[in-house]
Structure formats: C-alpha cells, structure tokens
Amino acid sequence: MIDIPPELAEAQRRHNGTTGEAFVRSLPHLAADFLNRWHLTLDGPQMHGVSALVLPVTRTDGARAVLKLHLPDEETRAEPVALRTWNGDGAVLLLDHDPDTGTLLLEHLRRLGETRPLTHTPDTRTSTLVIARLLARLTSHPAPPGLRSLGDIAPALLDRTPRALAHAPDPETRRTLTDCAAALREIAYDDPGDRLLHGDLHSGNVLAADRADWLAIDPKPLAGDPGFDLWPALANRFEPTEVRWRFDALTDTLALDRPRARTWTLARLLQNALWDLESGRPVEPRHLEIARRLA
C-alpha cells in the first residue's frame, strides 16, 4: 500500500498546479507498475522530499535498492544522464531508469532508510568541506552533450534582469542586482565552462553511505563553470559570518580562480533573485547578504 504524504501532495499542487495534482494521483499506480516491472519488493517505510516519493525495495537477487518516483522538470530531466556519467564517483549509482516517466532505481545507501543526511552534522565547517570534496570529484567530469548550459542560461538572465528590476522597490536591492548583472556580463559570453555540475549540492542532498563516507543525490545537472555550483553550500544552513570562510574553503578545495568563482556565485544570486521578483516575492535577505559578504 502506498500512502501519499500530504506534504508531497501540497508541494506538487503549489509548484506544478494541475500537472502536479495529476502526478500525485498517479503515484499508487505508478509505484505498483514499477514494483512489478522491475521485480521489486517493498522493504521499509516510504520517504519523500519536496518533489519525489522514495521507496526502499529489494530486488530478486536480494540486493537492496531505492525506487524514486518524481515528476521531471527542466532542471531534473537530465538526472539519469548525470548519474550515468559519474557512475558512482561521488554520487549515488543509477541502477535503472524509465525515460517515459523519469522513474529511477538507485543504489541503497547505508543510512538512506534512516534519513541520515549531512545536515545531521552539527559543525557547518565540516559539512562545507565534505561538500567541497564532493564537488571537486563531481565537477572533474566533463559534461555530456545535450545538457542545459550556462552558455544559454547566463545570457537569458541578463535579458530578464531589466524587467525584473522594475519589481524591486528597494534601491539597495536594485543596486546589488545591477552589480551582479554587470559582473556576469563580463564573462557570460566568454567561457561558460564545460564541467558537469550538480546544480543543488547542499547538506540535505548529501547522504552517508557504505562504499564512501558521503555521496551526492538529487542533482539538477547542467554544463558550466564550477563556480556556479558553490551557491547552495553558501545559502543553506546560512550563517552570515561564515560566508567568506565557506567561499574560501570551496574555492581552495576546487582550485578555482576566486574572482571568476565570485562572479559565477553572483550570477547564481541573480538567478534566484529573478525567480523571486518574477513571482511577486521580495528577494530573500540572506541572498543579498551573501553578495555583500563577497563584495
């Protein structure tokens, strides 16, 4: 029996409207279909995030695995491509994939059933270094063809900025975002990079594992400069006085050029700010604070 978590249903309704509601209604049938198709047996309590239902399962050979049922979007559609490229190097292994529904069969991590993410590590500096080392491994891989690219994303951000700024009533916010756009304009048409980026690597997307201390999950893959991948580690579990330390630790571990990495980090701030403004929301204060701390 598959129970639909109310939090998942609400998140799908809020973010995806009627499409999300239809996806939630389809989950019991979808789960039953893939349990049968891939000869899987439920093996533990179900879990969920904002966008996915996750079912611990056992395969016919007795091996444990995880069935992930989610509604792919522009950011997550290339998840199986990225996981196949990494092939377990710093990330969870992909065991099977259905391209029609986006359903994934993933390796079982030691504490996945116990929900042991890196967020349970109280020392955020330790967490930052774990993320930095994972990013160094993940971004060492060149991006496969066909992924979303900073070469397309960055110019589009610059095109959207003037109209979005009209919805920012605060002069300081407008100045900060104008400065971010100016910095991005210097490199957007130069070399956007060709590395395989995770796109959303923060403590909640890093889990303890058997074959490695920590592994990344839930990528939102794109091709680009690794500097664009630093933002989640700065913004999640936010501590204003730690922004510079985290940025320096990340750029040191990844051996990045700091001025360039700073510009791509500001580009990520611009992206988040545009999402807020275009949705009628104010820009999050912590995001603006990161920009000030990196100035």
N, C-alpha and C positions, 0 to 999 in steps of 0.2 A: 504494500500500500504506500502510495506517495502522497504526502501531505504538502500542500503549498504554503510555505511560510508567508504570513501576512505582510511582513516587511519586504519580501521579494515582490509580491504582487503590487504593493503600493509603489515601490521604486519603478517597476515596469510601467505602471499606469502614469506616473509622474513624468518619466523620461521619454517613453515611447508611445504614449496615448493608446489608441485602439489597437495598434500593432502589438504593443506590449501586453495588453489585456488578452489578446488572442493567443499570444505565446504562452502566457500563464495557464490559460485554459487547456492548451495542448500538452502541458508537461506530463500529466499522468500517462497519456497515450504514448508520448514520445519516449518516456522512460521505459515503459513496457516493451516498446518496439525494439529499443537498442539492447535491453537486457536479453531479449530473445535472439536478436540478430547476431550479437557478439557472444552469445552463450555465457552470460554473466549471472552471478547470484549476488543479491544484496548482502552486504557484510558490515553492518554497522549503521549508526544513526546518520541521517542525511544532514548536509550542511548547505549553507548558501552565503552568497555575498550580495552586492547590490544588483548584479545582473545575471547571476548563474545559480543553478541548483547543482549541487555536487553530491554524488552518491558513492560511498565506498563499496567496492564489489570484489568478488572472487572469480577468476577465470577457470576454465575447465581443468587446467593443469595445476590448480591450487594457488597460483600466483595472485597476489592482491593487486588491485588497480583502483582507479578512480574514474567514474563517469561524470563528465561535465556537460551539462545541458545549458546552453545560453543562446541569446539572440544576437548573432554577429552584427556589428555595425562597421562603419568606415575605419574606425580605429582598431577593432579587434579581428577583422576578417582575415588578416594575414597571420594570426597567431600560429596556426599549424605550420606555415612556411618558416616562421622564425624558429619554432621548436625543432623542426627537422634540421634546420641549418646548424643550430647549436648542438644538437644530438647529445644532450645531457651535459654539455660543458658549461656549468654554472646555472643550468635551468632544468626544470622537470622534463623527463623524457616523454615524448609523444609515442603512444603505442598503436593508436588507430585514429581515423578521422573520417567523418562523413561530410563531404563538401556541400551536399544539398541543405543540410540543417545546421552545419557548423559544430555538430556534436563531437566531443573529444574523449578519447580513452587515454588516460595518463598514468604514469607510474605511481605507485603508492609510496608516499614519503613516510618515514617513521612516525612522525607526530602529526601527520595530516588529520587523522581521525581525532586527535586530541587538540587540534587547532592551536598549535604552538608556533605562532609567527614571531618574527624578530621583535615585534612590539612588546613582547614579554620580557625583553632585555631592558632593564631599567636605565642603564647607562647609555645615553644617546650618542656619546662619542664612540663607544664600542660599536653601536649599531651603524653609525656613519662609516666606520672603517670596514665593516662587513659589506655594506652596500658598495663602497668604493672598490673593494677587491672583486666583487661580482661584476660590477660594471666594466672593470678592466678586462675581465675574461669575455664577457658578452660582446663588447664593442671591438674586440680583437678580430671578430669575424666580419668579412665584407658582406654588405647587404646583397641578397639575391635579387635578380631582376624583377621588376614589376611592383615593388613596394612603394607606398607613399613616400614622398621625398621632401626634404627641406628645400630642395631646389624649386618645388612648386608651392610649398606651404609658406615660405618666407615672403615671396613677392605678394601672395594673396593677403597676408597680414598687413603689409604696407598699403595695399589698395583699400582695405577695410578701415584703416585707422582714422582718416579724416572724418568720416561719417560717424563712427563710434564716439569720437571725442566730443561731438556735439551733445552727447548724452551724459557727459561727465561735468556736473555743475561745479565741482571743486577745482579751483585754479591750480592747486598743487598737484592734484591727480593728473590734470591735463599736461602740466609741465613734465611730470615724471614719465608719462606715456609718450609724450612727444620726444623726450630724450631717448627713450627705449627705441622708438621707431628710427630716430636719426642714427643711433648706433647700429641697428640692424641693417639700415640702408647701405652702410659702408661695406658689409660683407655678403649681403643677400644674393648678389649677382656675381660673386667672386667664386668661392669654392664651398658649396654647402656640405661637403663631406660625403663619404660613401660607406660608412660603417653601419652595421646592423644595430640599431638602438632598441632598447627595451620599451622605452616610452613612458613607463609608470613604475619605476623601481623605487619603492619606499618600504618601510619596515613591515607593513601589512602584506606585502607581496613577496616576502622572503620567509621560507619555512625551513625548520630543522629537518634533516634527512639522515638516512643510514649511510649512503655512499659518499656523502660530503656533509660538512657541518651545516651548511646552509645552501639552499637552492632557490632560484627565482621562479615565480609563477606569474600567470596573468599578464603577459606582455601586450602592449599596444604598439606593434612594431612599425618602424619607419627607417628610411635610409638617411644618414646625415652625419653631422659633426657630433662627437660625444659630448661636447659642451652643452648641447640641448638636452642631454639626459640627466643633468645634475639637479634640476629643479625639484623633483619630488623629495629628494633627500634633504633639501633646504626648507621646504614648505611644510612637510609632515612632521608631527611632533615638534612644532615650531617653538624655538627658543631664540628670542631676538639677539641675545648676547653670544649665541653660538654660530650665527650665520657666517661670520668671517672664518671661524675655525673650521667649520664644515666645508666651506668652499675651498679653503687651502688644502685640507686633507684630501678632498676628492680630486682636485687638480694635480696634487702631488702624486697620488696613487695611480692616476690615469696618465701621468706625464703629459698634461695638456698645457698649451700656451695660455697663461692666465688672462691676458686681455681679450683674447679671442673667446675663451670659455665664458668670460663675464658677459660678452656681447650676446652669445647664444643663450645664456641664462636670462638676460634681459628680454630676449626675444620670446622666451617661454612665459615670462611675466606678461608681456604684451598680448600673447595668445590668450592667456587666462583672463586678462582684463577685458579683452574684446568680447569674450564669451559672456562675461558679467554684464557689460554695458549693453550689448545687443539683446540681452534677455531682460533688460529693465532693472537690473540689480546694481548696487554700488560695488565698486572694486573692493575686494577684501583688504582690510588694513594690513594684515600680515604680509600680503604680497607686495604692497607698496613699501613696507618696512624692509623687506629683503633688498629691494632696489636701493633704498637709502643706505643700508649697511654695506652694500657692494660698491657704492659710489667712491 
